[in-house]
Amino acid sequence: MKFHRLPALMLVAALAVGACAPTTTSPAPPSSVASPSQPVASPSAAPSAPAPAAPATVRLALDWTPNTNHTGFFVAQHEGWYADAGITLKIVPYSGTAPETLVGTNHQAECGISFQDSLTFAAAAGAKVTSVMAILQRAASEIAVLESSDIRRPRDLDGRTYGGFGYPNEVPTVRYVIQHDGGTGQFKDVVIDTAAYEALYAKRVDFTIPFTAWEGVEARLRGIGLRYFAFTDYGFPDFYQVVLACDTDWLVRQPDVARRFVAATVRGFQLAADDPDTAAQMLIAENPGAFDANPQLPVASAELLAKDRYYVDANDNVGTQTLERWKGYSGFLYDQGLLVDGLGKPLAKAPDYASLFSNDFLP
């Protein structure tokens, strides 16, 4: 889901899968579905070659202003690991156009920050985009209510008001969770985008879906108590909250450049997993002024992401993805009739889930 731009959920997506109304430190709301292009082809990586004498430029499209979903990129930049790999990284700031569109439709960036749901929507619509690494290995968005409320479990959300973001997978996801806790899944949906967080705190809505490692941390720093309901606690398929999406055609044309870029990026996120405080300081140093309004937020967020092992899989690996997870959550989107082609018509058959991602470019 994206609920971090949501997510992810789309929330989630996500999901992205990325707090209050956006500021220079806020992650984004759920991403928009990318515009149609051509069907996605599965890239394959070629054997590595020595780094070229002239650095290759890789344009990375951000999904929002810099935040801890991006830490590994800024760590690798700060430490010179891209330069060592013969890569010149060019950050493309978020300007309102979804990274999936810039990467897989307009081809104005080689790679971008995405979410499992956003990438699935984009690929279904024809964008040529492939996930080459999982940045966050599991869902980091959860349903949240005020800790002071009388809502104790998801079925208590029946008849309540949800502050949403306008993405098609939000309501089906929340309904699924409520129904799997014994409720009817009937609730009011008010689309207010990132204002949903402040609306919850002011008790104008009863629940929303924050990104626990950003909006959740920000709420805690403000002394706002939240109670969470994790999707997976109620049988919902887990998903890659944040992924690195790249232009499928570029992966075919420049597999060695892609491999070197991904390897340096994985190294950056490995440091974020192992030493979050140092990584957070590098994120801050590479983005002067971006976190002045709340300098504790990126540090506390980095610590939570590392402590709760969002960056690594069960085997302590950074970046890996599985077909099972792509089939699980992306399959939910298909089963709900949410995947549409470039003409806006529901897909007649399930997508090739294996074509949505590749582990071939991981070190």
N, C-alpha and C positions, 0 to 999 in steps of 0.2 A: 504494500500500500504505500502509499506514498505519503501517507499522511505526513511525512516530514516536509515536504513541499506540499503534501500534507504533512506519507508517508508518506506514502505510503503510506494509509492504507492508501491510501491511496494516495489516500489515506495514504496508503497504504496506502504506497504505496505506500507511495507509495503506495509499493506499495511501491517511493521512493521509495514510492516508499517515501520528500526532511522532514509561538508565544504571543504576546500581544501584537497589536498591529505592527507590521514590519518595521524594523529599525535597521541600522547598519549591522547589527549582530544577530538579527532574527533569521532562522532558516525559513525556506519558502513553503507556501501551501502546495497542495498536490499539483502535479504538472498537467498541462493540457495534452490531449492526444495529438500526436504528430500528424502532419499532413501526408497524404498518400504519395507514394513513389512506386518503386518496383518491388516485386516479391523478394524477400530476404534469402540470400544464398549462404550456405554454411562455409565459412572460410577455413582454411587449414594453414598451419604455420609451416614455413620452410626452415631448413637448418640455419643456425646462427652464422653470421659472417662478422668479420672484424668491424669495429666501429669506423665509419667513414671519416675522412680527414675533415670534410665540411659537415658541421652539425646538421641534423635533420630537424626541421621545425615541426612540433606537434602542438596544435591548437586545442585547448581544453575548455569546453563550455561549462560554466558553472550554472547551477540550478537556482542559486540565490546568493546573497552576500556571503563572504567567507565564514565558515563555521566548522565545527569539529568533524563533520562528514568529509571535509576536505583536508584534514590535517596531514595525511600522508603525502599529498602532493607538495604542500608547502615545506614539509620536513625534507623531502628529497631535493627540492629547490634550494633550501637553506644550506644543506650539507654538500651541495655540488654533485649529487649523484646523477642528475640528468646530464650535466655537462660531461661527467666521466663516461657516460654511456653514449656520448655523441648526440645528445638530444637538446634542442633549444625549446623550452616550454614557453608557450604563449597562453596566458590566461585570458579567456574571453568572458568578461563580466556578464552577469545575468542582466538582460535588458527587456524581459517580458516575453521573449520567444523561447519556447521549450527547447532544452538541449537536444531532445530526440529529433526535433525538426532541423536544427542547425547541423546536426551530425548526419542523420540518415535520409534527409529529404533535400535540404538546401546545400549540403556538403560545404558548409562554411566553417566547420571544425572537424578535426579528425576524431576526437573523442569528447565525451561529456558525462556529467553526473546524471544518473538516471535511477530508476526504481523498478523493481520487477513488474509491477502493474503497468507503469508508464511505458516501459519498453515493450511489453506484450501488446498494449493498445496500439503503439506506434507501428510495430511490425505487422500486426493484423491489417492495418490501414495501408501497408505497402512500403513503409520506411525501411531502408536498407541499414539496419543497425543490429549489432551483436554485443552482448555482454561478455567482456573478457576477464572480469574479476568481480567477485563479491566484495564490496567494501564493508558492509555490515552483514554478518552471516545470518541474522535472524531478525524477526520483527522487533522493532524498537518503539512502536506506537501502541498505545493501549487506550481503551475507553476510560475516561476519567470523570469523576464527580467530586464535588466538594466533600472533604472529610467530615464536615459538620452536617451533611445532609442525611436524610433518612433512607437513602438508597444504599442498600447493603450488598446487593448482588444484581447481575444483569436482568433478571426477570422483573426487578423493581423498576426498570426503565420503561415498561409498558405504560403508555399514556403520557410519558414525559416529553420534554422538548429537547431535541438534539441541535446543537449549533454546528452546522456543517460547512463544507467547502465546495459543494457543487459537483463532485466527481461521481461518476456512475456506479462505482463499486462501494461507496460508503454505506448506503442504506441496506443493500443486500448483506454486507458484512455484519453490520450491527444487528440486523434481523436474525441472521444465523446464530450469533452469540446469544441473543435473548432467548430464541426458541430452544437452543440447546441447554438453556438453564431452566426450561419449563414455562417460559412466557409465551405470549402470542406473537411478539415481534411487531406490535403496532405502536408507533410513536410519531410525534410531530417532527418534521424536518425543516429547519430554518437555515437557509444558506447565508452565511455572513462572513465566510472566508476567515482570514487570520484574526478578525475581530472576535471570533468565537471564544478565544481564550479569555479575553477581558469580559466577555458576556457571561462566561461561566463564573468568573470570580465575583462579578456583580450580581449573580443569581438571576440573570435575565434568561438563561437557558439552564437546563438541568445537567447536561453532559455534553462532552465533545471528545475529540481524539487528539491529544497532544503527543509530541515526540518526547518520550520520557527523558532522554539524555539532553534535551535542550529546553523546551518549554517546561518540562517537569522540573528540571534543575532550576530554571529561572523562577518558577513558582516557589520552590523551597527556599531559595535565597531571599525571596520577598516575604517569607513567613506565611505563605498560603498552603494549607494542608489539602492534599488530594488523595482520593481513594481510587485505585486502579483495578480494571478488569482486563486481564490479558486475553487476547483472542484465542491463543492456543490452549488455554485452560478449559475451553469449551469446545474442543474438537476441531477448531478452525485450522486449516493447513498453514504451517509456518512459511515464511517467505524471505527473500533477500531484500531487506529494507532499502539498501542503497547499493547500486552497482556502477561499474565503469563501463559505459557503452561506447562503442567505436563504430565508425563507418565501415560497413562490411566490404565495400569495394576497396577501401584503403587497406584493410587487413589483407586482402588478396594481393594488392599491388606492392605493399611494403611490409611483408611479414617480419622481416628482421628488425626494422625500425619499431614496429609495434611491440615485438618481444622485448627489445631493450627498454622501451618506454614503460611497459608493464613491470618489468623486473625492478627498475628503479622505484616505481610507485609502490610495489609490494614491500620493498625495503623500507620505504617511508612509513607505511602503515604498520610494519613489524615493530619499528621503533615506538610508534604510538601505542602499540599493545604492550610493549615491554617497559616503557618509561614515559608514561603519559604526561607527567609534569614538564619534562624537558621538551616533549613534542608540542605541548600547549604553548610554551614560551617561544618556540620556533614559529608556530602559527601566528602568534601575536606579533613577533618581530617582522614577519613577512607581510603583515597587513597593518602598518602603522595607523593608529587612530580608529581602526574598525571596532575595537572593543573597549574604547575609553568609557562608554556609558555604563559598562558592567564588566570590569576587568576580571572578576571572580568567575564569571560564567564559562568562558572557554576552558579554564583550568578545572573547574568542578565537572564540567561535561566530559572532558578528556579522561578524568579519573574514573568516572562512572562507566564509560565505554570500555576502558581497559579492565576494570575490576569485574564487570559482568561479562567479560569475554565476548563482546560483540564483534571484534575484529578477527577472531580466530574460530576455526571449526573445531569439531570434537577431537581432532588430532593435532591441534595447535597450529594449523596451517592458515596462512593469510591468503585470501583471494579465491579459494577453490569453490566450485559450484557443482551441484548434482542434478541429474535429469529428474530424479524423484521430486526434488523441491520445485523445479520449474513446472513439472506436470501437475503437482499438487495445487499450487496457488493459481498459476496461469490456467490450469484446467477448471478451477472454480469460476474464473472470469468467463471462460467459454460456456460452461454449464449454465451460468446465469444469463446467457444471451447478451453479454456485454461487449463481446469482440465484434467489431464491424470492419468491413473492407473499405477501400478508398472511396466507394460511392455511398458509404454510410449504411450498407446493408449487413445484417448479421451474417457471420461466417456460416457457410453451409456445412463445413466439417472442421474438426479440431485442427489447430495449427500444428506444424511439426515442432514440438517443444524443444527438440534437440538442436534446432537451427537458431534458437534464441540466444544461445550462450556457447562459449568455448573455453576450455581450460588449456588450449594449445599454446597460449602466449605467456603462461605463467612460468616463472623460473624453475 
